[in-house]
Amino acid sequence: MFKFALALGIAYEWLTGPTVGSLATLEVEALRTVCATMLAWIVLETFQALYRAAMSLDPRPGRRG
């Protein structure tokens, strides 16, 4: 999942446009990319956990009686 999150984080920064004009802004933009990557990773892992939890449920109808 991390590789997809990394791609999403880089794509986010690519879509928002580069604002790098000096070394200080490069550090800020790198930090923003890392934060976007970590957020994407958390979201992807959450969806995967929810999907696995839903797929682990018993598909048979319950018994009444």
Secondary structure, DSSP 8 states (H G I E B T S, - for coil): -HHHHHHHHHHHHHHH-----SHHHHHHHHHHHHHHHHHHHHHHHHHHHHHHHHHTS--S-----
